Amino acid sequence: MDVPVWVWGATIAGILAMLAVDYVGHVRHAHEPTLRESGMWSLAYVAIAVVFGVGVWLFAGAQYGGEYFAGYITEKSLSVDNLFVFVLIMAAFRVPRQYQQKVLLIGITIALVLRTVFILVGAALVENFSWIFYVFGAFLIYTAYTQIKSGAGHEDEYHEPGALRFMRRFIPTTDDFVQDRMTTRIDGKRFFTPMLLVMIAIGTADVIFAVDSIPAIFGLTQETFLVFTANAFSLLGLRQLFFLIDGLLDRLVYLSYGLGAILAFIGAKLVIHAMHTNEVPFINGGEHITAIPEVTTSVSLGVIVGILAVTTFASLWKDRRDRAATVAQAEGSAARPGTGADPSAHKDDEPTGSARR
């Protein structure tokens, strides 16, 4: 894929403009975004990503357009899993709700810069060492195994990285937040606030997640431009997505299984691609035969969307069934004798509508 320098420049300028809108228009004045605000901006960022993908499809062809959409959907779905950890980090640092937007935005900006470095390194490895696909594929298959093994469970406790513990020991830090400032001055001495630490924690966590997401997207496309843009657009909408589905995360009980299936599929796809790249044949009855065919982009896109659709439907169905069972159990307990909840027990002793003492 031949991408002119001016297209790179225009794309990066557009991404920086979107970040500027977030910094100036959303987090400049601390507030807790409403569900409507989060929903509208999430939809706007998804629309921008889709329009960009349509542009790739029209000007670069269906092959690259499909690779972009497969990469974007995969990165977006992996980002949802990241939000579980973001919730734990926010709770561990007791970040006031009105300051969480700023924390997320700066953490995401840090992650975007560091992920760009990861992408450039990954692109260099892919370009010069074709065997790296075996490494990426094996790593993704192992990651898929750990995802599926963990099942629907997510840790209930956030473990602070060693770097943050080091900072707490050797850098003067206040115990409480000072509005949304990262530093403050007390008795003429400069102190850092927990705001800086939680931003570093969010950025660090997202970079750790990049360890599996970057190989995953390289399994769908080896075009650096598409890898970069799919990552950037998935990260830019992450702040709004956090507030939009914060209360719905616990309902996605099968998300780990779905993500595990996606990572396993991409890992297998990478191994097959490595066999083709390194011209490794299969042996059948002593004769060399053609290696199994590579998975096409359209098949990849269909499998990823299908897995996510089934995972989401199954999760919401189970959540609805569990809630109905809980309500039924509560009603059954209330109706049992001796619970004091029988509506006819004192029917003749109390006036209608009176509160029972």
Secondary structure, 3 states (H helix, E strand, C coil): CCCCHHHHHHHHHHHHHHHHHHHHHCCCCCCCCCHHHHHHHHHHHHHHHHHHHHHHHHHHCHHHHHHHHHHHHHHHHHHHHHHHHHHHHHHHHCCCHHHHHHHHHHHHHHHHHHHHHHHHHHHHHHHHCCCHHHHHHHHHHHHHHHHHHHCCCCCCCCCCCHHHHHHHHHCCECCCCCCCCCEEEECCEEEECHHHHHHHHHHHHHHHHHHHHHHHHHCCCCCHHHHHHHHHHHHHCHHHHHHHHHHHHHHCCCHHHHHHHHHHHHHHHHHHHHHHHCCCCEEECCEEECCCCCCCHHHHHHHHHHHHHHHHHHHHHHHHHHHHHHHHHHHHHHHCCCCCCCCCCCCCCCCCCCCCC
